[in-house]
Amino acid sequence: MVQNTSCFWQTRAENKIRSKIPAVIGDAYRNKPSKPVDSWNLLFGEHILDIVVEHTNVRITEMAAFYGDQVLSCQFTNHIEKTELKAFIGLILLPGAFKSHNEDVSSLWATNLTGRDIFHVTMTLKRFCFLCSALRFDDSSTRADRIQNGDKLAPIAELFNLMIVNSQSNYSCGEYMTIDGMLVGFKGRCRYKMYMPNKPNKYGLKIMCLCDAKTHYLLNVFIYAGKDTSPNPRKLAVPTLNVLQLVQPIINSNRNITGDNWFSSIELVKELKKCGLTYTGTLRKNKREFLPNKDRSALSTMFGFTKDLTILSYVPKKRKSVIMLSSLHHSDEIIQNEKTPS
């Protein structure tokens, strides 16, 4: 279908999404994991463990001073080594495998046939509790200055960022990504702990994640640590800023992002287009970009198009509608048997 040599036409529309097959890369490709622990080591490498050992031993030295002359007889105050740290992390993970979330710690070390042998064989309960108190992930002598300079995650920032770098350098995600937030239950002391009454765990840490839609692999993540005080000259909405922060590793990759109605907006779609990305998601009905229409019949569908955007309103039942926004789809096809958009 050629009229002249300067213009070529195709019989099929071009796919905006470049086909990308999820695959391991980097060290994960060169040294393919044969056991689950090998995969764990790729994310939490030896360098991360070295940092934890270094700062934990500094804290152990400080804590041991409280025992005075008795410190030599208190074997549970010895410095930690990398092998013991790995065993300690394993003991933290095991209660999840045993479904012992609400079980008292001392019962795990019980020796009257009610406990689990692997715990007291690995280390004593006193040693475990001591390490829980002594565990440190940063240089405490410079922490106050880092917090004052705006690093609210100073106690864990270095290790957290290293883990994210390892996650991104060992896996290439597919063409479809998802963004969402989650509340990790936590009731301890933390300056950025949140209260969300509509969540199963009402108290915890809010984490924003970018994941592969097919494999669920975590590519990027950040912890919400309170209101961001950094300059925002363009006055972008907070959900838009959160998405733009998460998609940095996949800019100009022609991938598609899917999110819920907390993120979705015309503003976000336009910003993602500048980043070489498309977006699909549900849209809240109170958005200013369109007017509500409550007089439509059930199972009816209405499309709206601009040059780069498609908006869809579907009414599954009377007086209830679902609004979808997409910069990926530009079709008004409907599945006739089900009367739902395709």
C-alpha positions as CSV (number, residue, x, y, z in Angstrom):
1,M,0.0,0.0,0.0
2,V,2.4,2.7,-1.3
3,Q,1.4,5.9,-3.0
4,N,4.8,7.4,-3.2
5,T,8.3,6.6,-1.7
6,S,8.0,9.1,1.1
7,C,4.9,7.6,2.8
8,F,4.4,3.9,3.8
9,W,1.2,2.5,5.1
10,Q,0.5,-0.6,7.1
11,T,-2.6,-2.7,7.2
12,R,-2.3,-3.2,11.0
13,A,-1.9,-0.5,13.7
14,E,1.5,-0.2,15.2
15,N,1.8,-1.6,18.7
16,K,2.9,1.1,21.1
17,I,4.4,-1.5,23.5
18,R,7.8,-3.0,22.6
19,S,7.7,-6.7,23.2
20,K,9.9,-7.4,26.3
21,I,10.3,-10.8,27.8
22,P,11.0,-10.8,31.5
23,A,14.5,-12.2,32.0
24,V,17.4,-12.3,34.5
25,I,20.4,-10.1,33.7
26,G,23.7,-9.2,35.3
27,D,25.1,-11.5,38.0
28,A,21.8,-13.5,38.0
29,Y,22.4,-14.4,34.4
30,R,26.1,-15.1,34.7
31,N,25.7,-17.2,37.8
32,K,22.2,-18.6,37.6
33,P,20.8,-19.4,41.1
34,S,20.3,-23.1,41.7
35,K,18.9,-22.7,45.2
36,P,16.6,-20.2,46.9
37,V,19.4,-18.9,49.0
38,D,21.4,-18.0,45.9
39,S,18.5,-15.7,44.8
40,W,18.5,-14.2,48.2
41,N,22.2,-13.5,48.0
42,L,21.7,-11.6,44.8
43,L,19.4,-9.1,46.5
44,F,21.1,-9.0,49.9
45,G,24.8,-9.4,48.8
46,E,27.9,-9.8,50.9
47,H,28.5,-6.0,50.9
48,I,25.1,-5.4,52.6
49,L,25.9,-8.0,55.2
50,D,29.4,-6.5,55.8
51,I,27.8,-3.1,56.6
52,V,25.3,-4.7,59.0
53,V,28.1,-6.6,60.8
54,E,30.3,-3.4,61.1
55,H,27.6,-1.2,62.6
56,T,26.1,-3.9,64.8
57,N,29.5,-4.6,66.3
58,V,29.9,-1.0,67.1
59,R,26.6,-1.1,69.0
60,I,27.5,-4.3,70.7
61,T,30.7,-2.7,72.1
62,E,28.6,0.1,73.5
63,M,26.0,-2.2,75.0
64,A,28.7,-4.5,76.5
65,A,30.0,-1.6,78.5
66,F,26.8,-1.7,80.6
67,Y,27.8,-5.2,81.9
68,G,31.1,-4.0,83.3
69,D,33.3,-6.8,84.8
70,Q,30.6,-9.4,84.0
71,V,31.0,-9.0,80.3
72,L,33.6,-11.8,80.0
73,S,31.1,-14.3,81.5
74,C,28.2,-13.0,79.3
75,Q,28.8,-15.0,76.2
76,F,25.7,-13.5,74.5
77,T,27.5,-10.1,74.3
78,N,30.2,-11.3,71.9
79,H,30.7,-9.6,68.5
80,I,28.8,-11.0,65.6
81,E,30.3,-12.5,62.4
82,K,28.7,-12.7,59.0
83,T,27.9,-16.4,59.3
84,E,26.0,-15.8,62.6
85,L,24.2,-12.9,61.0
86,K,22.9,-15.1,58.3
87,A,21.8,-17.6,60.9
88,F,20.1,-14.8,62.8
89,I,18.2,-13.6,59.7
90,G,17.2,-17.2,59.0
91,L,15.7,-17.4,62.5
92,I,13.7,-14.3,61.8
93,L,12.2,-15.8,58.7
94,L,11.4,-19.2,60.1
95,P,8.4,-18.2,62.2
96,G,6.7,-17.1,59.0
97,A,7.3,-20.6,57.5
98,F,6.0,-22.2,60.8
99,K,3.0,-19.8,60.8
100,S,4.0,-18.6,64.2
101,H,3.3,-14.9,63.7
102,N,1.6,-14.4,67.1
103,E,3.5,-17.0,69.0
104,D,5.7,-15.9,72.0
105,V,9.4,-15.9,71.2
106,S,10.3,-17.9,74.2
107,S,8.0,-20.7,73.2
108,L,10.0,-21.1,70.0
109,W,13.1,-21.9,72.1
110,A,11.2,-24.3,74.5
111,T,12.9,-27.6,75.0
112,N,9.8,-29.5,76.4
113,L,8.8,-30.8,73.0
114,T,6.6,-27.7,72.4
115,G,9.3,-25.6,70.8
116,R,11.3,-26.1,67.5
117,D,14.7,-27.6,67.8
118,I,16.3,-25.4,65.0
119,F,16.0,-22.3,67.2
120,H,17.8,-23.4,70.3
121,V,20.3,-25.4,68.3
122,T,21.3,-22.3,66.3
123,M,21.7,-19.9,69.2
124,T,20.4,-19.2,72.7
125,L,17.3,-17.1,73.3
126,K,19.4,-14.6,75.2
127,R,21.8,-14.2,72.3
128,F,18.9,-13.8,69.9
129,C,17.2,-11.1,72.0
130,F,20.5,-9.3,72.5
131,L,21.1,-9.2,68.7
132,C,17.6,-7.9,68.1
133,S,18.5,-5.0,70.4
134,A,22.0,-4.5,68.9
135,L,21.2,-4.7,65.2
136,R,22.2,-1.5,63.4
137,F,22.3,-0.6,59.7
138,D,24.1,2.8,59.7
139,D,26.7,4.9,61.4
140,S,24.8,6.2,64.4
141,S,27.4,9.0,65.0
142,T,26.4,10.8,61.8
143,R,22.7,9.9,61.8
144,A,21.4,13.1,63.4
145,D,23.2,15.2,60.8
146,R,21.7,13.1,58.0
147,I,18.2,13.4,59.4
148,Q,18.7,17.2,59.8
149,N,19.8,17.4,56.1
150,G,16.5,15.9,55.1
151,D,17.2,12.1,55.0
152,K,14.2,10.9,57.1
153,L,15.1,7.3,56.4
154,A,18.7,7.7,57.6
155,P,18.8,4.6,59.9
156,I,18.1,2.3,56.9
157,A,18.6,4.4,53.8
158,E,22.0,3.1,52.7
159,L,21.0,-0.6,52.9
160,F,17.6,0.0,51.4
161,N,19.1,1.8,48.4
162,L,21.6,-1.0,47.9
163,M,18.9,-3.6,47.9
164,I,17.0,-1.6,45.2
165,V,20.1,-1.3,43.1
166,N,20.6,-5.1,43.4
167,S,16.9,-5.7,42.4
168,Q,17.2,-3.6,39.3
169,S,20.6,-4.9,38.2
170,N,19.6,-8.6,38.2
171,Y,16.3,-8.6,36.4
172,S,14.7,-7.0,33.3
173,C,10.9,-6.7,33.6
174,G,8.3,-7.2,30.9
175,E,6.4,-4.6,29.0
176,Y,3.5,-4.3,31.5
177,M,4.2,-2.8,35.0
178,T,1.9,-2.0,37.9
179,I,2.1,0.6,40.6
180,D,0.4,0.5,44.0
181,G,0.9,1.2,47.7
182,M,0.8,-1.1,50.6
183,L,0.8,-0.7,54.4
184,V,3.2,-3.0,56.1
185,G,1.9,-3.6,59.6
186,F,4.2,-2.2,62.3
187,K,3.4,-1.0,65.9
188,G,6.9,-0.1,67.1
189,R,8.4,3.3,67.4
190,C,8.9,5.1,64.1
191,R,8.7,8.8,63.1
192,Y,7.0,8.0,59.8
193,K,4.5,5.3,61.0
194,M,1.1,5.9,59.6
195,Y,-2.5,5.2,60.7
196,M,-4.9,4.0,58.0
197,P,-8.2,2.8,59.4
198,N,-9.4,1.2,56.2
199,K,-6.5,-1.2,56.0
200,P,-6.3,-4.7,57.7
201,N,-3.2,-3.5,59.6
202,K,-4.2,-0.1,60.8
203,Y,-0.7,1.0,61.8
204,G,2.4,0.5,59.8
205,L,4.8,1.8,57.1
206,K,3.4,2.9,53.8
207,I,5.4,1.6,50.9
208,M,5.0,2.5,47.2
209,C,6.0,-0.2,44.7
210,L,6.6,-0.7,41.0
211,C,6.3,-4.3,40.0
212,D,6.2,-6.5,36.9
213,A,2.6,-7.2,36.1
214,K,3.3,-10.8,35.0
215,T,6.0,-12.1,37.4
216,H,5.2,-9.7,40.3
217,Y,9.0,-8.9,40.5
218,L,9.7,-5.7,42.6
219,L,11.7,-3.3,40.5
220,N,11.5,-0.1,42.4
221,V,10.2,0.9,45.8
222,F,10.2,3.8,48.3
223,I,9.0,4.2,51.9
224,Y,6.7,7.1,52.5
225,A,8.4,9.2,55.2
226,G,6.0,12.1,55.5
227,K,5.3,15.2,53.5
228,D,8.0,15.9,50.9
229,T,9.6,19.3,51.4
230,S,11.7,19.3,48.2
231,P,10.9,22.0,45.6
232,N,7.9,21.4,43.3
233,P,7.9,24.4,41.0
234,R,5.4,22.7,38.5
235,K,2.9,22.1,41.3
236,L,2.3,18.5,40.4
237,A,0.0,16.4,42.5
238,V,1.4,14.0,45.1
239,P,0.3,10.8,43.2
240,T,1.9,12.1,40.0
241,L,5.2,12.8,41.9
242,N,5.1,9.3,43.4
243,V,4.7,7.6,40.0
244,L,7.4,9.7,38.4
245,Q,9.8,8.8,41.2
246,L,9.0,5.1,40.8
247,V,9.3,4.9,37.0
248,Q,12.8,6.3,36.8
249,P,14.4,2.9,36.0
250,I,12.2,2.4,32.9
251,I,12.0,5.8,31.4
252,N,11.8,5.8,27.5
253,S,11.2,2.0,27.4
254,N,7.7,2.2,25.9
255,R,6.3,0.1,28.8
256,N,2.8,0.5,30.1
257,I,1.9,1.4,33.7
258,T,-1.3,0.2,35.4
259,G,-2.5,1.9,38.5
260,D,-5.7,2.5,40.6
261,N,-7.8,5.6,40.9
262,W,-5.6,7.2,43.5
263,F,-2.9,7.6,40.9
264,S,-4.9,8.1,37.7
265,S,-5.2,11.6,36.3
266,I,-4.9,13.4,32.9
267,E,-1.8,15.2,34.4
268,L,-0.1,11.9,35.1
269,V,-0.7,10.5,31.7
270,K,0.7,13.6,30.1
271,E,3.8,13.4,32.3
272,L,4.3,9.7,31.5
273,K,4.1,10.4,27.8
274,K,7.1,12.8,28.2
275,C,8.9,9.9,29.8
276,G,8.2,7.5,26.9
277,L,5.6,5.5,28.9
278,T,1.9,4.8,28.6
279,Y,-0.7,4.4,31.3
280,T,-3.9,2.5,32.0
281,G,-6.1,2.8,35.1
282,T,-9.4,3.5,36.8
283,L,-10.4,7.1,37.3
284,R,-12.3,8.7,40.1
285,K,-15.6,10.2,39.1
286,N,-14.9,13.5,40.9
287,K,-12.1,14.5,38.5
288,R,-12.6,17.9,36.9
289,E,-11.7,16.6,33.4
290,F,-15.3,15.3,32.7
291,L,-18.9,15.8,33.7
292,P,-20.9,13.0,35.4
293,N,-23.9,11.5,33.6
294,K,-26.2,9.5,35.9
295,D,-29.0,8.9,33.4
296,R,-27.4,6.1,31.4
297,S,-28.8,2.5,31.2
298,A,-27.1,-0.6,32.6
299,L,-24.5,-2.3,30.5
300,S,-24.0,0.9,28.4
301,T,-20.6,2.0,27.3
302,M,-19.4,5.5,26.3
303,F,-16.0,6.3,24.8
304,G,-14.1,9.6,24.6
305,F,-11.0,10.2,22.5
306,T,-8.3,12.8,22.2
307,K,-5.1,12.6,20.2
308,D,-3.3,10.7,23.0
309,L,-6.0,9.6,25.4
310,T,-8.9,7.3,25.6
311,I,-11.5,7.6,28.4
312,L,-14.2,4.9,28.9
313,S,-17.3,4.9,31.0
314,Y,-19.0,1.6,31.6
315,V,-22.2,1.1,33.6
316,P,-22.4,-2.5,35.0
317,K,-25.7,-1.7,36.7
318,K,-28.0,1.2,37.1
319,R,-26.5,4.3,38.8
320,K,-23.1,2.7,39.0
321,S,-20.3,3.4,36.6
322,V,-16.6,2.5,36.1
323,I,-14.3,5.1,34.5
324,M,-11.2,4.0,32.7
325,L,-8.3,6.2,31.4
326,S,-5.7,4.9,28.9
327,S,-3.0,6.3,26.7
328,L,-2.3,2.8,25.4
329,H,-5.7,1.9,23.9
330,H,-7.4,3.8,21.1
331,S,-10.3,1.5,20.2
332,D,-14.0,1.4,20.9
333,E,-14.5,-2.3,20.5
334,I,-17.0,-4.1,22.7
335,I,-17.5,-7.8,23.4
336,Q,-21.0,-8.2,22.1
337,N,-22.0,-11.3,24.1
338,E,-21.0,-9.8,27.4
339,K,-21.5,-6.1,26.5
340,T,-18.2,-5.1,28.1
341,P,-15.4,-3.2,26.6
342,S,-12.6,-5.3,25.1
